[in-house]
Amino acid sequence: MISQTPAGDDSRLEWFKSSYSDSSNSNECVEVAATTDAVLVRDSKHAQGPRLAFASGAWADFTSYASEN
């Protein structure tokens, strides 16, 4: 995981909700956005709050592991 999110204009990020989010409550989900350097993860209830930034390779490893378990 990288400690700082990439610099730039956040308004250009395209956020996607997790396909496993509870559709009955649209406020409880994880969202991700990809940049050229990282994959960002945030809580949709706190869109302006803290975000995790993962190097692309680390995110690919995580999603592969999560889909198998």
Phi and psi in radians as a Rosetta constraint file:
Dihedral C 1 N 2 CA 2 C 2 CIRCULARHARMONIC -1.703 0.35
Dihedral N 2 CA 2 C 2 N 3 CIRCULARHARMONIC 2.595 0.35
Dihedral C 2 N 3 CA 3 C 3 CIRCULARHARMONIC -1.475 0.35
Dihedral N 3 CA 3 C 3 N 4 CIRCULARHARMONIC -0.384 0.35
Dihedral C 3 N 4 CA 4 C 4 CIRCULARHARMONIC -2.151 0.35
Dihedral N 4 CA 4 C 4 N 5 CIRCULARHARMONIC 2.487 0.35
Dihedral C 4 N 5 CA 5 C 5 CIRCULARHARMONIC -1.281 0.35
Dihedral N 5 CA 5 C 5 N 6 CIRCULARHARMONIC 2.653 0.35
Dihedral C 5 N 6 CA 6 C 6 CIRCULARHARMONIC -1.063 0.35
Dihedral N 6 CA 6 C 6 N 7 CIRCULARHARMONIC 2.536 0.35
Dihedral C 6 N 7 CA 7 C 7 CIRCULARHARMONIC -1.242 0.35
Dihedral N 7 CA 7 C 7 N 8 CIRCULARHARMONIC 2.720 0.35
Dihedral C 7 N 8 CA 8 C 8 CIRCULARHARMONIC 2.426 0.35
Dihedral N 8 CA 8 C 8 N 9 CIRCULARHARMONIC -3.082 0.35
Dihedral C 8 N 9 CA 9 C 9 CIRCULARHARMONIC -1.465 0.35
Dihedral N 9 CA 9 C 9 N 10 CIRCULARHARMONIC 1.898 0.35
Dihedral C 9 N 10 CA 10 C 10 CIRCULARHARMONIC -1.064 0.35
Dihedral N 10 CA 10 C 10 N 11 CIRCULARHARMONIC -0.456 0.35
Dihedral C 10 N 11 CA 11 C 11 CIRCULARHARMONIC -1.159 0.35
Dihedral N 11 CA 11 C 11 N 12 CIRCULARHARMONIC -0.288 0.35
Dihedral C 11 N 12 CA 12 C 12 CIRCULARHARMONIC -1.518 0.35
Dihedral N 12 CA 12 C 12 N 13 CIRCULARHARMONIC -0.153 0.35
Dihedral C 12 N 13 CA 13 C 13 CIRCULARHARMONIC -1.255 0.35
Dihedral N 13 CA 13 C 13 N 14 CIRCULARHARMONIC 2.438 0.35
Dihedral C 13 N 14 CA 14 C 14 CIRCULARHARMONIC -1.857 0.35
Dihedral N 14 CA 14 C 14 N 15 CIRCULARHARMONIC 1.894 0.35
Dihedral C 14 N 15 CA 15 C 15 CIRCULARHARMONIC -1.587 0.35
Dihedral N 15 CA 15 C 15 N 16 CIRCULARHARMONIC 2.450 0.35
Dihedral C 15 N 16 CA 16 C 16 CIRCULARHARMONIC -2.167 0.35
Dihedral N 16 CA 16 C 16 N 17 CIRCULARHARMONIC 2.426 0.35
Dihedral C 16 N 17 CA 17 C 17 CIRCULARHARMONIC -1.443 0.35
Dihedral N 17 CA 17 C 17 N 18 CIRCULARHARMONIC 2.610 0.35
Dihedral C 17 N 18 CA 18 C 18 CIRCULARHARMONIC -1.066 0.35
Dihedral N 18 CA 18 C 18 N 19 CIRCULARHARMONIC 2.449 0.35
Dihedral C 18 N 19 CA 19 C 19 CIRCULARHARMONIC -1.206 0.35
Dihedral N 19 CA 19 C 19 N 20 CIRCULARHARMONIC -0.244 0.35
Dihedral C 19 N 20 CA 20 C 20 CIRCULARHARMONIC -1.690 0.35
Dihedral N 20 CA 20 C 20 N 21 CIRCULARHARMONIC 0.114 0.35
Dihedral C 20 N 21 CA 21 C 21 CIRCULARHARMONIC -1.163 0.35
Dihedral N 21 CA 21 C 21 N 22 CIRCULARHARMONIC 2.600 0.35
Dihedral C 21 N 22 CA 22 C 22 CIRCULARHARMONIC -1.244 0.35
Dihedral N 22 CA 22 C 22 N 23 CIRCULARHARMONIC 1.913 0.35
Dihedral C 22 N 23 CA 23 C 23 CIRCULARHARMONIC -1.213 0.35
Dihedral N 23 CA 23 C 23 N 24 CIRCULARHARMONIC -0.308 0.35
Dihedral C 23 N 24 CA 24 C 24 CIRCULARHARMONIC -1.357 0.35
Dihedral N 24 CA 24 C 24 N 25 CIRCULARHARMONIC -0.285 0.35
Dihedral C 24 N 25 CA 25 C 25 CIRCULARHARMONIC -2.393 0.35
Dihedral N 25 CA 25 C 25 N 26 CIRCULARHARMONIC 1.629 0.35
Dihedral C 25 N 26 CA 26 C 26 CIRCULARHARMONIC -1.169 0.35
Dihedral N 26 CA 26 C 26 N 27 CIRCULARHARMONIC -0.140 0.35
Dihedral C 26 N 27 CA 27 C 27 CIRCULARHARMONIC -1.562 0.35
Dihedral N 27 CA 27 C 27 N 28 CIRCULARHARMONIC -0.073 0.35
Dihedral C 27 N 28 CA 28 C 28 CIRCULARHARMONIC -1.972 0.35
Dihedral N 28 CA 28 C 28 N 29 CIRCULARHARMONIC 1.445 0.35
Dihedral C 28 N 29 CA 29 C 29 CIRCULARHARMONIC -2.734 0.35
Dihedral N 29 CA 29 C 29 N 30 CIRCULARHARMONIC 2.877 0.35
Dihedral C 29 N 30 CA 30 C 30 CIRCULARHARMONIC -1.783 0.35
Dihedral N 30 CA 30 C 30 N 31 CIRCULARHARMONIC 2.446 0.35
Dihedral C 30 N 31 CA 31 C 31 CIRCULARHARMONIC -2.137 0.35
Dihedral N 31 CA 31 C 31 N 32 CIRCULARHARMONIC 2.581 0.35
Dihedral C 31 N 32 CA 32 C 32 CIRCULARHARMONIC -2.254 0.35
Dihedral N 32 CA 32 C 32 N 33 CIRCULARHARMONIC 2.639 0.35
Dihedral C 32 N 33 CA 33 C 33 CIRCULARHARMONIC -2.468 0.35
Dihedral N 33 CA 33 C 33 N 34 CIRCULARHARMONIC 2.436 0.35
Dihedral C 33 N 34 CA 34 C 34 CIRCULARHARMONIC -1.794 0.35
Dihedral N 34 CA 34 C 34 N 35 CIRCULARHARMONIC 2.422 0.35
Dihedral C 34 N 35 CA 35 C 35 CIRCULARHARMONIC -2.077 0.35
Dihedral N 35 CA 35 C 35 N 36 CIRCULARHARMONIC -3.140 0.35
Dihedral C 35 N 36 CA 36 C 36 CIRCULARHARMONIC -1.215 0.35
Dihedral N 36 CA 36 C 36 N 37 CIRCULARHARMONIC -0.396 0.35
Dihedral C 36 N 37 CA 37 C 37 CIRCULARHARMONIC -1.866 0.35
Dihedral N 37 CA 37 C 37 N 38 CIRCULARHARMONIC -0.353 0.35
Dihedral C 37 N 38 CA 38 C 38 CIRCULARHARMONIC -2.773 0.35
Dihedral N 38 CA 38 C 38 N 39 CIRCULARHARMONIC 2.960 0.35
Dihedral C 38 N 39 CA 39 C 39 CIRCULARHARMONIC -1.978 0.35
Dihedral N 39 CA 39 C 39 N 40 CIRCULARHARMONIC 2.193 0.35
Dihedral C 39 N 40 CA 40 C 40 CIRCULARHARMONIC -1.749 0.35
Dihedral N 40 CA 40 C 40 N 41 CIRCULARHARMONIC 2.510 0.35
Dihedral C 40 N 41 CA 41 C 41 CIRCULARHARMONIC -2.250 0.35
Dihedral N 41 CA 41 C 41 N 42 CIRCULARHARMONIC 2.354 0.35
Dihedral C 41 N 42 CA 42 C 42 CIRCULARHARMONIC -2.498 0.35
Dihedral N 42 CA 42 C 42 N 43 CIRCULARHARMONIC 2.862 0.35
Dihedral C 42 N 43 CA 43 C 43 CIRCULARHARMONIC -1.565 0.35
Dihedral N 43 CA 43 C 43 N 44 CIRCULARHARMONIC 2.174 0.35
Dihedral C 43 N 44 CA 44 C 44 CIRCULARHARMONIC -1.108 0.35
Dihedral N 44 CA 44 C 44 N 45 CIRCULARHARMONIC -0.433 0.35
Dihedral C 44 N 45 CA 45 C 45 CIRCULARHARMONIC -1.241 0.35
Dihedral N 45 CA 45 C 45 N 46 CIRCULARHARMONIC -0.366 0.35
Dihedral C 45 N 46 CA 46 C 46 CIRCULARHARMONIC -2.292 0.35
Dihedral N 46 CA 46 C 46 N 47 CIRCULARHARMONIC 1.088 0.35
Dihedral C 46 N 47 CA 47 C 47 CIRCULARHARMONIC -0.989 0.35
Dihedral N 47 CA 47 C 47 N 48 CIRCULARHARMONIC -0.538 0.35
Dihedral C 47 N 48 CA 48 C 48 CIRCULARHARMONIC -1.643 0.35
Dihedral N 48 CA 48 C 48 N 49 CIRCULARHARMONIC 0.031 0.35
Dihedral C 48 N 49 CA 49 C 49 CIRCULARHARMONIC -1.404 0.35
Dihedral N 49 CA 49 C 49 N 50 CIRCULARHARMONIC -2.858 0.35
Dihedral C 49 N 50 CA 50 C 50 CIRCULARHARMONIC -1.119 0.35
Dihedral N 50 CA 50 C 50 N 51 CIRCULARHARMONIC 2.676 0.35
Dihedral C 50 N 51 CA 51 C 51 CIRCULARHARMONIC -2.324 0.35
Dihedral N 51 CA 51 C 51 N 52 CIRCULARHARMONIC 2.598 0.35
Dihedral C 51 N 52 CA 52 C 52 CIRCULARHARMONIC -1.688 0.35
Dihedral N 52 CA 52 C 52 N 53 CIRCULARHARMONIC 2.488 0.35
Dihedral C 52 N 53 CA 53 C 53 CIRCULARHARMONIC -2.147 0.35
Dihedral N 53 CA 53 C 53 N 54 CIRCULARHARMONIC 2.167 0.35
Dihedral C 53 N 54 CA 54 C 54 CIRCULARHARMONIC -2.012 0.35
Dihedral N 54 CA 54 C 54 N 55 CIRCULARHARMONIC 2.434 0.35
Dihedral C 54 N 55 CA 55 C 55 CIRCULARHARMONIC -1.074 0.35
Dihedral N 55 CA 55 C 55 N 56 CIRCULARHARMONIC 2.582 0.35
Dihedral C 55 N 56 CA 56 C 56 CIRCULARHARMONIC -0.952 0.35
Dihedral N 56 CA 56 C 56 N 57 CIRCULARHARMONIC -0.734 0.35
Dihedral C 56 N 57 CA 57 C 57 CIRCULARHARMONIC -1.124 0.35
Dihedral N 57 CA 57 C 57 N 58 CIRCULARHARMONIC -0.700 0.35
Dihedral C 57 N 58 CA 58 C 58 CIRCULARHARMONIC -1.146 0.35
Dihedral N 58 CA 58 C 58 N 59 CIRCULARHARMONIC -0.673 0.35
Dihedral C 58 N 59 CA 59 C 59 CIRCULARHARMONIC -1.156 0.35
Dihedral N 59 CA 59 C 59 N 60 CIRCULARHARMONIC -0.743 0.35
Dihedral C 59 N 60 CA 60 C 60 CIRCULARHARMONIC -1.064 0.35
Dihedral N 60 CA 60 C 60 N 61 CIRCULARHARMONIC -0.736 0.35
Dihedral C 60 N 61 CA 61 C 61 CIRCULARHARMONIC -1.101 0.35
Dihedral N 61 CA 61 C 61 N 62 CIRCULARHARMONIC -0.758 0.35
Dihedral C 61 N 62 CA 62 C 62 CIRCULARHARMONIC -1.105 0.35
Dihedral N 62 CA 62 C 62 N 63 CIRCULARHARMONIC -0.847 0.35
Dihedral C 62 N 63 CA 63 C 63 CIRCULARHARMONIC -1.145 0.35
Dihedral N 63 CA 63 C 63 N 64 CIRCULARHARMONIC -0.600 0.35
Dihedral C 63 N 64 CA 64 C 64 CIRCULARHARMONIC -1.130 0.35
Dihedral N 64 CA 64 C 64 N 65 CIRCULARHARMONIC -0.806 0.35
Dihedral C 64 N 65 CA 65 C 65 CIRCULARHARMONIC -1.098 0.35
Dihedral N 65 CA 65 C 65 N 66 CIRCULARHARMONIC -0.809 0.35
Dihedral C 65 N 66 CA 66 C 66 CIRCULARHARMONIC -1.112 0.35
Dihedral N 66 CA 66 C 66 N 67 CIRCULARHARMONIC -0.622 0.35
Dihedral C 66 N 67 CA 67 C 67 CIRCULARHARMONIC -1.272 0.35
Dihedral N 67 CA 67 C 67 N 68 CIRCULARHARMONIC -0.367 0.35
Dihedral C 67 N 68 CA 68 C 68 CIRCULARHARMONIC -1.605 0.35
Dihedral N 68 CA 68 C 68 N 69 CIRCULARHARMONIC -0.236 0.35
